[in-house]
Amino acid sequence: MRDSHWDIILEYMEAHNELATGKFIGAAGRQNNKKLWQSLTAKLNSLGYGSKSTEKWQKVSICSIIHMFLSPIQYNLMISLEYQMHS
C-alpha cells in the first residue's frame, strides 16, 4: 500500500465516519455500507498501482488500521486467531 492509498483512505473515512466505525443506521444501512466501500475501492484502484476487489480493500484497510492501534504482540495474536478460525 502506498502513501497515496493511505491519504485517500483516511480522507474518505473522515468524510464518511460511519464507514470507519461500522455504524450504519436504518434499513438501508447495509446497502449504504456496500456503496461507500465500492466508491472507496474505485478511488483507490484509480491510482494506477493495480487493482483490488472491494473485499480485499476492506481487509487491507481494516487490518492496517487495527495494526496502528495494537501492540505487535496483540496484532500477531489477532492474526493467529483469525487464521485458526479459517483453517
C-alpha positions as CSV (number, residue, x, y, z in Angstrom):
1,M,0.0,0.0,0.0
2,R,1.4,3.4,-1.0
3,D,1.1,6.7,0.9
4,S,-1.4,7.9,-1.7
5,H,-3.7,5.0,-0.8
6,W,-3.4,6.0,2.9
7,D,-4.3,9.6,2.0
8,I,-7.4,8.5,0.2
9,I,-8.5,6.0,2.9
10,L,-8.0,8.5,5.7
11,E,-9.7,11.4,3.9
12,Y,-12.6,9.1,2.9
13,M,-13.1,7.7,6.4
14,E,-13.1,11.2,7.8
15,A,-15.8,12.3,5.4
16,H,-17.7,9.1,6.0
17,N,-17.1,8.3,9.6
18,E,-19.9,5.6,9.6
19,L,-17.5,3.6,7.3
20,A,-14.7,3.8,9.9
21,T,-16.9,2.9,12.8
22,G,-19.1,0.4,11.0
23,K,-22.2,2.1,12.5
24,F,-24.9,2.3,9.8
25,I,-28.4,3.2,10.7
26,G,-31.7,2.2,9.3
27,A,-33.0,-0.3,6.9
28,A,-30.6,0.9,4.1
29,G,-27.5,0.8,6.4
30,R,-26.1,-2.4,4.9
31,Q,-26.6,-1.1,1.3
32,N,-25.1,2.3,2.2
33,N,-22.0,0.5,3.6
34,K,-21.7,-1.5,0.4
35,K,-22.0,1.6,-1.8
36,L,-19.4,3.5,0.2
37,W,-16.9,0.7,0.1
38,Q,-17.4,0.4,-3.7
39,S,-16.8,4.1,-4.1
40,L,-13.7,4.0,-2.0
41,T,-12.5,0.9,-4.0
42,A,-12.9,2.9,-7.2
43,K,-10.9,5.8,-5.9
44,L,-8.1,3.5,-4.6
45,N,-7.9,1.5,-7.8
46,S,-7.9,4.7,-9.9
47,L,-4.4,5.5,-8.7
48,G,-3.0,3.1,-11.2
49,Y,-0.9,0.8,-9.0
50,G,-3.0,-2.3,-9.8
51,S,-6.5,-3.0,-8.5
52,K,-8.1,-5.0,-5.7
53,S,-11.6,-6.1,-5.1
54,T,-13.8,-4.3,-2.5
55,E,-13.3,-7.2,-0.2
56,K,-9.5,-7.0,-0.4
57,W,-9.5,-3.3,0.2
58,Q,-11.7,-3.8,3.2
59,K,-9.4,-6.3,4.6
60,V,-6.2,-4.3,3.9
61,S,-7.8,-1.1,5.3
62,I,-9.2,-2.7,8.5
63,C,-6.1,-4.8,9.2
64,S,-3.8,-1.8,8.7
65,I,-5.9,0.5,10.9
66,I,-6.1,-2.1,13.6
67,H,-2.3,-2.6,13.3
68,M,-1.8,1.1,14.0
69,F,-3.5,0.8,17.4
70,L,-2.4,-2.6,18.7
71,S,1.0,-3.6,20.0
72,P,2.9,-6.0,17.8
73,I,2.1,-8.9,20.2
74,Q,-1.7,-8.1,20.2
75,Y,-1.7,-7.8,16.4
76,N,0.1,-11.1,15.9
77,L,-2.3,-12.8,18.3
78,M,-5.3,-11.4,16.5
79,I,-3.9,-12.6,13.1
80,S,-3.1,-16.0,14.6
81,L,-6.6,-16.4,16.0
82,E,-8.1,-15.3,12.7
83,Y,-6.0,-17.9,10.8
84,Q,-7.1,-20.7,13.2
85,M,-10.8,-19.8,12.7
86,H,-10.5,-20.1,8.9
87,S,-8.4,-23.3,9.0
